Amino acid sequence: MLDPKRAIISIIFVVSMACTLVFAFFLDSKILIIISICVQFSSLVWYVLSYIPYGRQMCKKCLKACCCGGDSDEKSSPII
């Protein structure tokens, strides 16, 4: 967890776990709990992907293809 490649995401994960507990027990804010859980899950997935060779790069490319419509370098011909 203290590897420089994983340290920041580890800190984000631990802080989001603590925030989830604080929001649940002291603030009782459902929206903040949901946001904190989403951050916690995302940081856990990103942490796990760091152990898979080229896992983070693959995830970035997949998300870019899904969200941004793929590479802009590719020229597609119109369908007739």
C-alpha positions in Angstrom: 0.0 0.0 0.0 2.9 2.3 0.6 4.4 1.9 -2.9 4.6 5.3 -4.5 2.5 4.1 -7.4 -0.3 3.1 -5.0 0.1 5.4 -2.0 -2.2 8.2 -3.1 -5.1 5.9 -4.1 -4.6 4.0 -0.8 -5.0 7.2 1.2 -8.1 8.1 -0.8 -9.6 4.7 -0.1 -8.9 4.9 3.7 -10.2 8.5 3.9 -13.4 7.6 2.0 -13.9 4.7 4.4 -13.6 7.0 7.3 -15.9 9.5 5.7 -18.5 6.8 5.1 -18.6 6.0 8.7 -18.7 9.6 9.8 -21.5 10.4 7.4 -23.4 7.3 8.5 -23.1 7.6 12.2 -22.8 11.3 12.9 -24.3 13.3 10.0 -26.9 10.8 8.8 -26.7 12.2 5.3 -27.7 9.7 2.7 -26.4 11.6 -0.3 -23.0 12.0 1.3 -22.9 8.3 2.2 -23.6 7.3 -1.4 -21.0 9.7 -2.8 -18.4 8.4 -0.3 -19.2 4.8 -1.2 -18.8 5.6 -4.9 -15.4 7.2 -4.2 -14.5 4.2 -2.1 -15.5 1.7 -4.8 -13.7 3.6 -7.5 -10.5 3.9 -5.6 -10.6 0.2 -4.7 -11.0 -0.7 -8.4 -8.2 1.6 -9.4 -6.0 0.1 -6.7 -6.7 -3.5 -7.9 -6.0 -2.5 -11.5 -2.5 -1.4 -10.5 -1.6 -5.0 -9.8 -2.7 -6.1 -13.3 0.0 -5.5 -15.9 -1.3 -2.6 -18.1 -4.5 -2.7 -16.1 -4.8 1.1 -15.6 -3.9 1.9 -19.2 -6.5 -0.6 -20.4 -9.1 0.9 -18.2 -8.3 4.4 -19.3 -8.6 3.4 -23.0 -11.9 1.6 -22.4 -13.4 4.5 -20.5 -12.2 6.9 -23.2 -13.7 4.8 -25.9 -17.0 4.5 -24.1 -17.3 8.1 -22.9 -15.6 10.0 -25.7 -16.6 7.9 -28.7 -13.2 6.3 -29.3 -10.1 7.7 -31.0 -10.5 10.9 -33.1 -7.6 9.7 -35.3 -9.7 7.0 -36.9 -11.6 8.2 -39.9 -14.8 6.4 -40.5 -16.5 6.3 -43.8 -20.1 7.2 -43.9 -22.5 4.4 -44.3 -24.5 4.5 -47.4 
